[in-house]
């Protein structure tokens, strides 16, 4: 039995069809630098990454290195704010299905 999708309080994914049967899904969330919310955002991103990994269509890694899917969490800092970004890449059907389960149709934090 698979675990239910983690609740996304901060993340709302935007999809890009790469026109080769793959896609990219990106979610960003920002908070003032040092704000405790950043820890909650990071935990949510890591929970999502672990959840999609359990549904992986194959090995993780860049396509040019034989990977079927990949995930990246990055941080940027500007004007006293920190933005965390989660980027998922992989087969279109897999990623669309995962993101569809993750997203509340009313948006993050709305239940």
Secondary structure as a PSIPRED ss2 file (coil, helix, strand):
# PSIPRED VFORMAT (PSIPRED V4.0)

   1 X C   1.000  0.000  0.000
   2 X C   1.000  0.000  0.000
   3 X C   1.000  0.000  0.000
   4 X C   1.000  0.000  0.000
   5 X C   1.000  0.000  0.000
   6 X C   1.000  0.000  0.000
   7 X C   1.000  0.000  0.000
   8 X C   1.000  0.000  0.000
   9 X C   1.000  0.000  0.000
  10 X C   1.000  0.000  0.000
  11 X C   1.000  0.000  0.000
  12 X C   1.000  0.000  0.000
  13 X C   1.000  0.000  0.000
  14 X E   0.000  0.000  1.000
  15 X E   0.000  0.000  1.000
  16 X E   0.000  0.000  1.000
  17 X E   0.000  0.000  1.000
  18 X C   1.000  0.000  0.000
  19 X C   1.000  0.000  0.000
  20 X C   1.000  0.000  0.000
  21 X C   1.000  0.000  0.000
  22 X E   0.000  0.000  1.000
  23 X E   0.000  0.000  1.000
  24 X E   0.000  0.000  1.000
  25 X E   0.000  0.000  1.000
  26 X E   0.000  0.000  1.000
  27 X E   0.000  0.000  1.000
  28 X E   0.000  0.000  1.000
  29 X E   0.000  0.000  1.000
  30 X E   0.000  0.000  1.000
  31 X E   0.000  0.000  1.000
  32 X E   0.000  0.000  1.000
  33 X C   1.000  0.000  0.000
  34 X C   1.000  0.000  0.000
  35 X C   1.000  0.000  0.000
  36 X C   1.000  0.000  0.000
  37 X H   0.000  1.000  0.000
  38 X H   0.000  1.000  0.000
  39 X H   0.000  1.000  0.000
  40 X H   0.000  1.000  0.000
  41 X H   0.000  1.000  0.000
  42 X H   0.000  1.000  0.000
  43 X H   0.000  1.000  0.000
  44 X H   0.000  1.000  0.000
  45 X H   0.000  1.000  0.000
  46 X H   0.000  1.000  0.000
  47 X H   0.000  1.000  0.000
  48 X H   0.000  1.000  0.000
  49 X H   0.000  1.000  0.000
  50 X H   0.000  1.000  0.000
  51 X H   0.000  1.000  0.000
  52 X H   0.000  1.000  0.000
  53 X H   0.000  1.000  0.000
  54 X C   1.000  0.000  0.000
  55 X C   1.000  0.000  0.000
  56 X C   1.000  0.000  0.000
  57 X C   1.000  0.000  0.000
  58 X C   1.000  0.000  0.000
  59 X C   1.000  0.000  0.000
  60 X E   0.000  0.000  1.000
  61 X C   1.000  0.000  0.000
  62 X C   1.000  0.000  0.000
  63 X H   0.000  1.000  0.000
  64 X H   0.000  1.000  0.000
  65 X H   0.000  1.000  0.000
  66 X C   1.000  0.000  0.000
  67 X C   1.000  0.000  0.000
  68 X C   1.000  0.000  0.000
  69 X E   0.000  0.000  1.000
  70 X E   0.000  0.000  1.000
  71 X E   0.000  0.000  1.000
  72 X E   0.000  0.000  1.000
  73 X E   0.000  0.000  1.000
  74 X E   0.000  0.000  1.000
  75 X E   0.000  0.000  1.000
  76 X E   0.000  0.000  1.000
  77 X E   0.000  0.000  1.000
  78 X E   0.000  0.000  1.000
  79 X C   1.000  0.000  0.000
  80 X C   1.000  0.000  0.000
  81 X E   0.000  0.000  1.000
  82 X E   0.000  0.000  1.000
  83 X E   0.000  0.000  1.000
  84 X E   0.000  0.000  1.000
  85 X E   0.000  0.000  1.000
  86 X E   0.000  0.000  1.000
  87 X E   0.000  0.000  1.000
  88 X E   0.000  0.000  1.000
  89 X E   0.000  0.000  1.000
  90 X E   0.000  0.000  1.000
  91 X E   0.000  0.000  1.000
  92 X H   0.000  1.000  0.000
  93 X H   0.000  1.000  0.000
  94 X H   0.000  1.000  0.000
  95 X H   0.000  1.000  0.000
  96 X H   0.000  1.000  0.000
  97 X H   0.000  1.000  0.000
  98 X H   0.000  1.000  0.000
  99 X H   0.000  1.000  0.000
 100 X H   0.000  1.000  0.000
 101 X H   0.000  1.000  0.000
 102 X H   0.000  1.000  0.000
 103 X C   1.000  0.000  0.000
 104 X C   1.000  0.000  0.000
 105 X C   1.000  0.000  0.000
 106 X C   1.000  0.000  0.000
 107 X C   1.000  0.000  0.000
 108 X C   1.000  0.000  0.000
 109 X C   1.000  0.000  0.000
 110 X C   1.000  0.000  0.000
 111 X C   1.000  0.000  0.000
